[in-house]
Amino acid sequence: MPFTANELANIANSALDYYLNKGKVEKQNIQEKPMSKAFEASAGQFPGGKGLVSIGVKGGQGGGSFQGYTHDDQVTYYNPASNLRVGYAWKEHHIGLGLTHTELKIDGITVVEDGADQTTTEKDGREQFALANLLEGKMEDFDEDKKKSWDELLHGDGTGDAKALAGIQSIILDNPAVGSTGGLSRVTYPWWRNRAATAAAAAAGTGQDAIASSAAGGGVLMQFLQKEDRQLKRFSQGGVKLRRFAGSDFIDAMEREIRANGNYSLSGFRAAGTVDGKMADPTWDGNEIIYDPTLDDMGLAKRMYAIDMRRIRLMYMIGEKNKKASPPRPYDRYVMYRGLTSTAVMIASQLNTSGVYDIK
């Protein structure tokens, strides 16, 4: 099959035309992925099983209560039966790269075959004409495509690909009182709901409306977050591990309120150094409110997620995280294949310690 226009352009740009830095191609649009980083840092493992990762949950009360009595009054006994289970389906994921031997030859790289195994070596004299390593560049692209698409899955709700992982929007809902999570009804069990301040929650009467940020009264957004913090910790049973991820507009609104209300340190808005017009990045309760560029990309620049990382977690099947594959080439195609697979699921054991918040 002949080269496509994109493949020809890639070969030309990686060969002898002209580059300022020989051997290096400057990457232009790779952005930070803080939510992915946080979930990976707290990721757990599960051994396998019949399609689901199952967790026991309960409301916390069984229906009994103290009753007064005197002398030989008859009293009652009860048998609590409040245990429930939620289950989350694990999903399999693949990303694969295919390279023709011809592309690699043009870049001064030869493929050495030993049965089904294929390895690459550089040809003698390659450095005289190759300015950028085409193979290395393709592997860098492959790695970033893997990270970017995984980050998008973690932010999503699972509707884009029913066979792939359902992310944070399948667990922290704009309208927290609809549907079910892990097979357990949010309608039937009000304690099985996340916190929310969104237009959808207000319209359904299940949460507050999106916040109209204003510097008045000490800052409307700041005052709301202060009050909401108590609710996020209300059922924490000893503590939460909250991480807050926000779009750029949400952070802008916080910074405007902070500036307008003069939250200075002795040396200005920044804690150290000389007079500086830039504020330090906003924090809450000692933890950074993390700018998440992916929220901007999704049209959610006005949103913040407060995620309890102890109770909402990414789980990988043991031995199935970023599992490498090197399939043999077809007998009638000179192509080298590289692949990665991951088997994973996002789970929640408690919802009312996390929330989603929008500004108008």
C-alpha positions in Angstrom: 0.0 0.0 0.0 1.5 3.4 -0.9 2.3 6.1 1.7 -0.5 8.4 2.8 0.0 12.2 2.6 0.5 12.4 6.3 3.1 9.6 6.3 5.0 11.3 3.5 4.9 14.6 5.3 6.1 12.9 8.5 9.1 11.3 6.7 10.0 14.6 5.0 9.8 16.6 8.2 12.0 14.1 10.0 14.6 13.9 7.2 17.1 16.3 5.8 15.0 19.4 4.9 16.0 21.7 7.8 15.9 21.7 11.6 17.3 24.1 14.1 18.1 21.4 16.6 19.5 18.2 15.0 18.0 15.1 16.5 15.3 16.9 18.5 11.8 17.8 17.6 10.2 20.3 19.9 6.7 19.1 21.1 4.2 22.0 21.1 0.9 20.9 22.6 1.4 18.3 25.3 -0.4 19.6 28.4 -0.5 18.5 32.1 -2.9 15.8 33.1 -3.2 16.3 36.9 -6.4 14.2 37.4 -4.8 11.2 35.7 -1.6 11.7 37.8 -3.7 11.8 41.1 -5.7 8.7 40.2 -2.6 6.8 39.2 -0.9 7.7 42.4 -3.7 6.2 44.5 -4.6 3.4 42.1 -5.4 0.0 43.6 -5.4 -3.6 42.3 -7.9 -6.4 42.0 -7.3 -10.0 41.1 -9.9 -10.6 38.5 -13.3 -12.1 39.0 -16.6 -12.5 37.1 -16.7 -9.1 35.4 -17.3 -6.9 38.4 -15.4 -5.4 41.3 -17.9 -5.6 44.2 -18.0 -3.5 47.3 -20.2 -3.7 50.4 -22.0 -0.4 51.4 -24.7 0.5 53.9 -26.6 3.5 55.1 -25.2 3.3 58.6 -28.5 2.8 60.5 -30.5 -0.4 60.8 -33.8 1.1 62.0 -33.6 0.5 65.7 -33.7 3.2 68.5 -33.6 3.5 72.3 -37.0 3.2 74.0 -38.0 3.9 77.6 -39.2 1.2 79.9 -39.9 0.7 83.6 -40.4 -2.4 85.7 -41.6 -5.3 83.6 -42.7 -3.3 80.5 -42.6 -5.3 77.3 -39.7 -4.2 75.1 -38.9 -4.9 71.4 -35.9 -6.3 69.5 -34.9 -5.8 65.9 -32.6 -7.4 63.4 -30.7 -4.9 61.3 -30.5 -5.8 57.6 -28.9 -2.8 55.9 -26.0 -4.3 54.0 -26.0 -3.7 50.3 -23.5 -4.3 47.5 -22.4 -2.2 44.5 -20.5 -3.6 41.5 -18.4 -2.0 38.8 -17.6 -3.7 35.5 -13.9 -3.8 34.7 -13.0 -3.0 31.1 -10.2 -3.9 28.7 -8.4 -1.3 26.7 -6.0 -1.4 23.7 -3.8 1.0 21.8 -1.6 -0.2 19.0 1.1 1.2 16.7 2.0 -0.1 13.3 5.2 0.9 11.4 6.2 -0.2 7.9 9.8 -1.4 7.3 10.0 1.1 4.5 9.4 4.1 6.7 12.2 2.9 9.0 14.6 2.3 6.2 14.1 5.9 5.0 15.1 7.0 8.5 18.2 4.9 8.5 16.8 2.1 10.7 16.7 -1.5 9.8 14.4 -4.2 11.3 16.1 -7.4 12.4 13.8 -10.4 12.5 14.3 -13.5 14.6 11.3 -15.7 14.1 8.3 -13.7 15.4 10.5 -11.2 17.2 11.4 -7.8 15.5 14.0 -5.4 16.8 15.5 -2.3 15.2 19.1 -1.1 14.7 20.5 2.1 13.2 22.4 1.7 9.9 26.0 2.8 9.7 26.2 6.5 8.5 22.7 7.3 9.6 23.8 10.4 11.5 24.9 12.0 8.1 21.3 12.4 6.9 18.8 11.8 9.7 18.1 14.9 11.7 15.2 13.5 13.8 14.7 10.0 14.9 11.5 9.0 13.2 11.1 5.8 15.3 11.6 7.7 18.6 9.2 10.4 17.5 6.5 7.9 16.6 7.0 6.2 20.0 6.7 9.5 21.8 3.5 10.2 19.8 2.2 6.8 20.8 3.0 7.4 24.5 1.2 10.8 24.5 -1.8 9.4 22.6 -2.0 6.7 25.2 -1.8 9.2 28.1 -4.2 11.7 26.5 -6.9 9.2 25.6 -6.6 7.6 29.0 -7.0 11.0 30.7 -10.1 11.6 28.6 -11.6 8.3 29.7 -11.0 9.2 33.3 -12.8 12.5 32.9 -15.7 10.9 30.9 -19.0 9.2 31.7 -18.6 6.0 29.7 -21.2 6.8 27.1 -18.6 7.5 24.3 -17.4 3.8 24.3 -19.5 1.3 26.2 -16.6 -1.2 26.2 -14.2 1.3 27.8 -13.8 2.6 31.4 -16.5 4.9 32.7 -14.8 7.9 34.4 -15.5 10.5 37.0 -18.7 11.9 35.3 -20.3 8.4 35.7 -19.7 8.7 39.5 -20.0 12.4 40.4 -23.2 13.5 38.6 -24.4 17.0 37.8 -27.8 15.8 39.1 -26.9 13.5 41.9 -30.4 12.1 42.5 -30.9 10.3 39.2 -30.1 6.8 38.0 -27.8 4.4 39.8 -24.1 4.0 40.4 -22.6 0.6 40.8 -26.1 -0.8 40.4 -27.4 1.0 43.5 -30.2 3.5 43.1 -29.5 7.1 44.0 -33.3 7.7 44.0 -34.0 5.0 46.7 -30.9 5.8 48.8 -30.3 9.5 49.3 -27.0 8.8 51.1 -25.8 7.3 47.8 -25.4 10.8 46.2 -22.5 13.2 45.6 -22.7 16.9 46.5 -23.5 19.3 43.6 -23.9 23.0 42.8 -25.0 22.9 39.2 -27.8 24.1 37.0 -29.0 20.5 36.6 -29.1 19.9 40.3 -31.0 23.1 40.9 -33.6 22.3 38.2 -34.2 18.9 39.7 -34.3 20.3 43.3 -31.5 17.9 44.3 -28.8 20.5 44.9 -27.8 24.1 44.8 -27.6 26.2 41.6 -24.3 27.1 40.0 -22.5 29.8 42.0 -22.7 33.4 40.9 -19.2 34.5 41.9 -18.9 38.0 43.4 -16.4 39.8 45.6 -19.2 41.1 47.8 -19.6 39.9 51.4 -16.1 38.4 51.5 -16.5 36.6 48.2 -19.6 34.6 47.3 -17.7 31.7 45.9 -15.3 31.6 48.8 -18.1 31.7 51.3 -19.9 28.9 49.5 -16.8 26.7 49.5 -16.3 27.3 53.2 -19.8 26.1 53.9 -19.6 23.2 51.5 -16.4 22.0 53.0 -18.3 21.1 56.2 -20.8 19.1 54.2 -18.0 17.1 52.4 -16.5 16.2 55.8 -19.9 15.5 57.5 -19.9 11.8 56.8 -16.2 11.3 56.4 -15.9 9.0 59.4 -12.4 10.2 60.3 -11.2 12.1 57.3 -11.2 12.6 53.6 -8.4 12.9 51.0 -9.9 15.6 48.9 -8.3 16.7 45.7 -9.8 19.7 43.8 -9.5 20.0 40.1 -10.8 23.1 38.4 -11.1 24.7 35.0 -9.5 28.1 34.2 -12.7 30.2 34.6 -13.4 28.7 38.1 -9.8 29.5 39.2 -10.1 33.0 37.7 -13.2 33.7 39.8 -11.5 32.5 43.0 -8.5 34.8 42.3 -10.7 37.8 41.6 -12.5 37.3 45.0 -9.2 36.8 46.8 -7.7 40.0 45.3 -10.8 42.1 45.9 -10.9 41.1 49.5 -7.2 41.6 50.2 -6.0 38.3 51.4 -2.4 39.6 51.7 0.5 38.1 53.5 3.0 40.4 55.2 4.9 40.5 51.9 2.0 40.8 49.5 -0.1 38.2 47.7 3.0 36.0 47.5 4.5 34.7 50.7 8.2 35.4 49.8 10.3 37.6 47.6 9.9 41.2 46.5 6.7 43.0 45.4 5.1 40.7 42.8 2.0 41.3 40.8 1.2 37.6 40.5 -0.7 35.8 43.2 0.4 32.4 44.4 -1.8 29.6 43.0 -5.0 29.4 45.1 -5.3 26.7 47.7 -8.0 25.5 49.9 -7.6 24.0 53.4 -3.8 23.8 52.7 -4.2 21.9 49.4 -3.8 23.4 45.9 -6.9 23.9 43.7 -5.3 22.2 40.7 -5.8 23.7 37.2 -7.0 20.8 35.0 -6.6 21.8 31.3 -8.7 18.8 30.2 -11.8 20.4 31.8 -11.2 23.4 29.6 -10.9 21.1 26.5 -14.3 19.6 27.5 -16.0 22.9 27.8 -16.0 22.7 31.6 -13.8 25.7 32.3 -16.4 27.0 34.9 -16.3 23.7 36.9 -14.5 22.3 39.9 -14.5 18.6 41.1 -13.8 17.9 44.7 -12.8 14.2 44.7 -12.3 12.1 47.8 -9.4 10.0 46.6 -9.9 7.4 49.4 -13.4 6.5 48.3 -13.2 7.0 44.5 -10.4 5.1 43.0 -8.9 3.7 39.8 -8.3 0.0 40.0 -6.2 -2.2 37.7 -6.4 -5.9 37.3 -3.2 -7.4 38.7 -0.6 -7.8 36.0 -2.8 -6.1 33.4 -1.6 -2.4 33.6 0.1 -1.2 30.5 0.8 -4.7 29.4 3.1 -4.7 26.3 2.3 -6.7 23.2 4.5 -7.3 20.1 2.4 -9.2 17.7 4.2 -11.0 14.8 3.8 -9.4 11.4 1.6 -11.1 8.8 3.6 -13.2 6.4 2.7 -11.0 3.5 3.1 -7.5 5.2 6.4 -6.0 6.2 5.1 -4.1 9.2 6.2 -3.9 12.8 3.5 -3.8 15.5 3.6 -2.6 19.1 0.7 -2.5 21.5 -0.4 -1.8 25.1 -3.4 -3.2 26.9 -4.8 -2.2 30.3 -7.7 -3.7 32.3 -9.2 -1.3 34.7 -12.2 0.1 36.4 -13.1 3.3 38.4 -15.0 2.5 41.6 -16.7 4.4 44.4 -17.3 3.2 47.9 -18.9 6.5 49.1 -20.3 9.4 47.2 -21.3 12.1 49.7 -17.7 13.1 50.4 -17.2 14.3 46.8 -18.9 17.0 44.7 -19.1 18.9 41.5 -19.4 22.7 41.5 -20.1 25.2 38.6 -19.9 29.0 38.5 -22.2 31.1 36.3 
